[in-house]
Amino acid sequence: MSILIDKNTRVVTQGITGKTGQFHTRMCKEYANGANCFVAGVNPKKPGESFEGIPIFASVKEAKRQTGVNA
């Protein structure tokens, strides 16, 4: 299975404040154009905060509404 990401892909990380979410978000951001793709994170206990410049929302629905995430 392939995952195709291009310049129009807008990624959300669920659980971005956890150890694994932070690790994988950092790794993906460092690869190629990944830094431009990550536009939102989700943690229901930390909405309004941010992780390395990525805003955190309470739900994927809210993140999608405000940032247009599509992956």
Buried (B, 14 or more C-beta within 10 A) or exposed (E): EEEEBEEEBBBBBEBBBEEEBBEBBBEBBEEEEBEEBBBBBBBEEBBEBEBEEBBBBBEEEBBBEEBEBEE
